[in-house]
Amino acid sequence: MEELDIAAVTKRSIHGVFALVTRTFFIQVVSFTVNFLLTVFLAPSIFGVYFVVSAVIAFLQYFSDIGLAAALIQKKEAMTQEDLVTTFTIQQGLVLLAVIIALSLSQVVGNFYHLEQEGIFLFQALIISFFLSSLKTIPSIILERDLHFERLVVPQIVETLFFNITALVFAVKGFGVTSFTYAVLARGLAGLIAMYIVSPWRPRIGFSKEVAKKLLSFGIPFQANSFLALLKDDLMIAYIGKVLPLAQVGYIGFAQKWAYTPLRLIMDNIIRITFPSFARLQHEKSHLAKAIEKSLFASCFLVFPSLMGLAVLAPSFIEIIPKYQKWEPAVLSLAFFAMNAALSSVSTPLTNALNAIGKIKVSLYLMVFWTVATWVLTPLALYFYGFNAFAAVSAIVAASVVFVVYLTQKYIPFSIKIVFPPFIATILMGIILYGINHVLPASFVTIFGSIILGSLVYLLFSYLLAKEEVVKDMLLIKQQFIK
C-alpha cells in the first residue's frame, strides 16, 4: 500500500473533498427529488416502518467490524495483505453470525413492532443488504487509506441511483412498504459489483494472531464508541418506535432526515477525508492543527447557513404545497434537529481528530456522557412534552460541544475562533430571512428570492469577517489543482 508525504496528503485530500462533494451534490439532488416524491405518494406510517426497521438493522453493524476497518486506516505503519486478510476473515465470521441470528428472529421483530408481512420482508431484505455491504469493506479501506476518494464515489453513486429509482417506481405503482424492500436489494447488489470493479481485491480467508492483537488494541475502544453511538441514536429510534405512534415516528424521521441533509452533503465528506488525512499527519502537530482549523472553517462555512435557511424557510415551503401540509407537525422538530446538526459540525471533526491521533479513549468518554444524557432525558421529555421533545433533547445534548473543544485543545494546539465568522454571518442572514418571510406572503417566488438574498448576505458578511481565511483557502485549492 502507498505511503504518502505531507504534500501528497494535502493534494489528495483537496481532490478528495471535491470528488466527494460533487458526488454528494449529485446524490442529494437525486435523493431530494425522490424523497419529495415519496413523501407525496407514501403515508407517514410507511416512513415510520422504514425508519424503525432501518434502525434495528443498524444495530447489526456493531457486530460486523469491531473497529478493524478504522484501525487499518489509522495504523501508523504500512498496511499489508496479512492485515487485510485477517480483517476480512474476522469481519465475515461476525457478519455471518449476525445475519443468521437476525433472520431467525425476523418474525419476533415483526411481532414486537406489530409489522405486517411487508414490513418483515423489508427487515429481511435489509439483512441481506447488510451482508452484501460487508463484502465491500476491504476494497473500500484500500481506497480510503490511499486517499483515492475519486474512485470511492463511483459505487456510492451507483447505489443511490438504484435505490432511489427502484423505490420511486414501485411507490408510484402502489407497492407501499415493499417499495423500500426492492430498493435496498437493488442498492446492495449494484453497489457490491461497482466496488469490486473500481477496487479489485481477491477475498481470502486467513488469520494472524499478532495482526489481530495490534488492530484490536485500537479497534475495540473504537467499536465501543460506535456501540454507544448505536445505543444513543439507533436503539433510541427503536425505542420510540415502540412507545410512540408510527405517524409520530414518521414526523421525527422526516425532520431528522431534512435537518441532517447538510451534514450528509457536507460534513460526511469532510469527515470521510479528514480521518485518514489526520491519521497521516498525527506526527506533525503543527500541520495537523492547521488541517483541523481548515476542516472546521469549511464545515461551518457551508453547514451553518444551510441549516439556518432550512429551519427558517421550511414552514413557508410546507404551507404552499397542499400535499406537504401533512408534515406541518414536524416543523418544530426540524428546528431542534437543525441546532443539533450545527453543533455537530463543530464537535464531529474534533472527535474525528482525537481518533486519528490514537486518543480513542477520550472520544469514548465523551460518547458515554452523550449516551447516558440522551437515555436519561429523552424518555422523561417524551412523557411530558410529546414527540417534539426527542429533537429538543438532541439539541441540548449537542451543546456539550464546549467540552469537546477543551479536550481536543489539550492534545492539538488549534484555534476555535475560526468558527466565529461563519456563525455571525449565519445569524445575520437568519434575521433577514425571518423578517422577509413574516412580511411577505408565502409563495415559491418569496422562497426563491429569500434563498438568493440570504446567500448574498451570508457571502458578503463572511467575506468581511474572514477575508484572509477565504483568500488563503482559495489560493491553496487553486495551487493544488494547478499542480
N, C-alpha and C positions, 0 to 999 in steps of 0.2 A: 504494500500500500504506500501511497505517496506521503512524504514528509515535506511540509511547507514552511518557508520563511515568512517573516512579517509582511514583506511586500506582496507575496503570493496570497497570504491570508486576506490582506486588505482588498486586493483586486478581486479575488473570487467572492469575497463577502459582498462587495458592492454589486458585482454582476449577479450574484445570487439573489440579493434583495430585489433587483429589477426583474429577474426571471420570476420570482415568487409573487411579486406584486402584480405583474402582468397576468400571470396565471390566475391569481386570486380575483383580480378585477373581472376577468372573463367568467370565472366560476360564479362570482357573486351576481353578475348580470344575469347569467342563466338561472341561478338559484332564486334570485329575487323575482324574476319574471314568473318562473314556475311556481314558487311558493305563493305568490299573489294569486295566481290562477287556482291553485289547490285550495286556498282559503275561501275561494268563491264556490268551488264545486263540492268541498267536503265540510262536514259539520265539525264544530269544536270538539265533540266527543270522540271523533275519529282521530283527530290530532292528539287528544288525550291518551288514547290507546297506544299510538305510535311513540309518544313521548315517554310513557311509563315503561313499555316493553324495551325500548332502546336503553333506558337507564338500567334496567335489570341486566341486559346483555353486557353493558359496560362493566358490570361487576366481574365478569369473567376475565376482562383484560388484566386484572390484577394477578391472576394465576398464570398468565401466558408468557411472562417475561422475567419476573423477579429482578428487574433493573439491569439485566445484562446488556441490552442494547445501549442504554445510557453509559454504562461502564466502558463499553468498547469505544464510544465516541469521546468520552472524557479521558481515556487512557493516555498517559504521558508518552509511553513508548510506541514504537511502530506496531500496527495491527498485523497479525499473522493468520494464515489459513487455519492453524490449530485453534486460534481464538474463535474464528467463525464457525468451524465445525462443532466445537464444544458448545458454543452458544446455541446453535441450531438444534443440536441433539437435546439439550436440556429444555429449551423452549417448546419443541414439538411434543416432547413427553408430557409436559404440563398442559399444553393445549388439548391434546387428545383426551387426557383425563377429564379436563373441564368440559369438553364437548359431550363426552359420554354421560357425565353426570347431569348436565343441563338438558340433554334430550330426554333422559329418563324421567326428569321432573317437569316436563312440558305441561302435562295435564294438571299437576299440582299448582304450578304457577297460574295456569288459566283459571282454575277454581278460586285461587286466592284473590285474584283481581276481577273475578266474575266476567272473564272474557268469553266471547263467542268463539266458535271453531276457527273463524277467520283470524282472530287475534292470536290463537295458539299456533296457527300456521305461520303467522308473521314472526312469532317468537322463534320457531324452528328455523325459519329462513335466516334470521339474524345470527343464529348459532352457526349455520353453515357458512355464512358470510364472514363471521369471526374466524373460522378455521382457514378460509381462503386468505384472509388478510394476514394471518400469522406467517404464511409462506413467503410473504414479501419482505419480511423483516431484514434478513441478511443482505439482499441486494440494495435495500434502502440504506442500511448502515454504511455500506461501501461507498455509495454516492455521497452520503451526508458527511462522513468523516473527511473525504477528499474535497468537500465543498462544491461538488458538481450538481448544484441545485437546478441548473438549466435542464438536466436530464430528468431529475426527480419530479418535475412538474408534469411531465407527459402522462404518467399513469393517473395522476390526480385529475387532470382534465378529462381523460377518458372515462374515469369513474363518474364524474359529475354529469357528463353528457348522458351516459347510460342510465344513471339513477333518475335524473330529472325527466328525461324524455319518456322513459318507461312509466314512471309514476303518473305523469300528466295524461298520457294516452289512456291508461286504464282507469284513471279517475274520471275522465270525460265520458268513458263508456259505462260508468256507474258501478265500478268494482269496489268502491269504498276502501276499507282497510286492506283488502287484497292488493290494491294498487301499490302499496308500500312493500308487500311481500315479493312481488315480481321485481320491483325496483332494486331491492337490496341484493337479490340473487344476480341480477344483471350487472350491478356495480361490482360485486365480488369477483365474478368470472372475468369481466373485461379488465379490471384493474390488475389482476394477477398476471394475465397474459402480457399486458403492456409493460409491467415492471420487469419481467424477465427478458423482454426484448431490449429495453434500454440499459439494463444492468445484468448481463448474463452471469449466472453463478450456478454451478452444479451442486445440488443438495447432497450432502454426505452425512453419514452417522459416525460419530466418534466422540471420545471423551478423554480429557486430560484433567487429572485431579489438581495439578498445580495451577493450570489456567483457570479452572473453575474457582479455586480458592481466592486468587487475585481479583477476579472480576466480581465475585460475590461480596468482597470487602467493601466495595462501593455500591454494588447493585442492591444488596439487602436494605441498607438505610434509604437508598433512593426509592426502592419499591415500597418501603414502609411509608414514605412520604406520599407516594401515589395512592396507597391504600387508604390513608387518612383523607386524601382529596376525594377518593371514591365515597367514603362514609359521609363526608361533608356535602357532596354535591349529588351524585347519582343515587346513593341509598336514600338520601333525603327526598329525592323525587319519587322513589319507590314508596316511601312512607306517606307522602301527601297523596299519592295515587290511591292509597287505602282509606285515608281519613277525609278526603275532600271529594266532592262530585267530579266526575271526569270532565265536565264542561269547565269547571274552575281550574282544573289541572291544565286544560287546554289554554285558558287565558294566561296562566303562568308561563306555559311553554311558548305561546305566541309572543308575550312581552320579552321573555328572556332571549328568544331567537333574534328578534329585531334589535334589541339593545346590545347584544353581543356581536352583531354583524360587523361593526367597525373593528372589533377585536379579531374576528376571524379574517377580515380583509387585510388588516394592517399588523396587529400585534402578533398573530400566529406566525406571520412571515418573518418578522424581526426576531422572534424567539427561535424559530427554526434555524435561522442563520447564526444568531449570537451564541448559542450553546456550544457548537463545535468551534466557532471562531474564538470565543473567550477561552475555551479549553486550550487552544493552540497558543494563546497569549498569557497563560497563567503564570509563567516565569518572568514576564515583562510587565510589572505592576503599573508603570507609568503609561505604557501603551494600552494596557487593559483599562485603566481609569478613563483615558480619552475615548476608548471604544464604548464604555458604558455611558458616558455623557452623550455621545453622538446617538446611541440607540435610544436613550431616554428622550432626547430632543426630537428625534424623528417620530417616535411613537406618540408622544404627547402633541406634537405639532399637527399630526394627522387625526388622531383619535379624539382629542378634546372637542374640536369644532364639529366633527361628525356626530358625536353623541348629543351635543347641545342642540344642533339642528334637528336631530331626530326627536328629542324629547319635546321641543317647542312646537314643531310642525305636525306631529302625529295626530293630535286632536282634530286639527283642521282637515287633514287628509282623510281621516275616518268619517268626518262629518259630510264630506262632499260625495262619497261613494256609498249609495244606499246598501249594497250587499256587504259592505265592510263595516256597517254600523253595529253589527253583532259583536264586534271586538271592542266596543267602547269601554266595557268594564275593565279592560286590560291596560288602559292608559296610565293609571297611577302606578301600577307595577312596572310599566315601561320606564317611567321616570326614575324610579328607585334602582332598577337594574342598570340604567344609564350611569347613575352615580357610582355604582359598584364597578362598572366597566372602566370608568375614568380613573378611579383609584387603582384598579388592577393594572392599568397601562403603565403605572409607576412601579408598583410592587413586583410584578412578574419579571421584568428584566433584571431586577436586583436579586431576587431569589435564584434566577437563572445563572447569574454571575457567581453567586455563592456555590451553587452546584458545580459549575465549571472549574472552580479552583479547588474543589475537593471538600468544601465546607458543607457537606450534605447534612450533617447533624444539626447545624444552625437552622437551615430551612426546615428540617424535620420538627424542631421545637416550635417554630412558627406555625407549622401546619397542625400540630397538636392543639395549640391555642385556638386557631381558627375553627377546627372541627368541634372542640368542646363548646366554644361560644355559640356556634351555629345550632348544635343539637340542644343546648340549654334554652336558648332564646326563641327558636322557631316554633316549637310546639306550643309554648305559652302565648306567643304573639298570635299564632293562628287561632287559638281558642278565644282570645279576647277581641281581636281586630279583623278576623277573616282572612281570605286568601291573599289580599294585598300585603299582609304582614310578612309573607315569605320573602318578597323582594326587598321590603324595608329592612329586614334583619340582614340580608346580604350586603346592603349598603353600609349599615352600622359596623359590621364585622370588617369590611374592607377599609374602614377608616384607620385601622391599625397599621396602615402603611408607614406611619411615622416611626414605628419600631423597626420596620424593615430597613428604612433609610439609616437609622442609627447603627444597627448591627452590621450592615454592609460596609459602612464607612470605617468600621473598626479594622477591616481587612484590606480595603481598597480605597485610596485617597481620591474619590471623585467628588464633584460639587453638585448638590441637588438644586442649586439656583438655576440650573439650565432649564428647569420645567416652568419657571415663573412667567417668562414672556408668552408662551402659548396659553397658559392658564388665564392671564389677564386679558389677552386678546379674545379668548373664548367668552369670558364673562361679558365684555363689551358687546360682542356680536350677539350674544343671547338676549341682552337687554333690548337691543334694536329689533331683533326678530319678534320678541314678545310684544313690543309696542305695536309693530306693524299688524300682527295677527289679532290684536284686540281692538284695532281701529278700523281695519278693512274687513269686509265680509269674506268668509271662506270661499275660495274658488281655486281652480287649477292655476289661473293667472297669478293670483296672490301668492300661492305657494312657490311657483316658479320664480316670480320676482323676488320673493324673500330669500330663496336659495342663492340667487345671483348677487343680490345686495349684501347678504350675510357673508358670502365668500369674499367679496371685495373688501368689506370692512375688516374681516379677520386677517386677510393678507396684508392690508395696509398697516394695521396695528402690530402685527407680527414683525413686519419689516422694520418698523420704527423702534420696536423694543429689542429686537435681536438681529440687527443688520449684520453685525460682524460674524455671528454664527452661521447665518444663512449664506453669506458670501463665501465663507470658508468651505462649507459643505458642498456648495455648487461647484467650486473650483476643484475640490477633491474628486468629486464624481466625474467632472469633465476630464481631469488628468488620467483617471483610471480607464475611461473608455477610449481616450486617445492612444494610451499605451497598448 
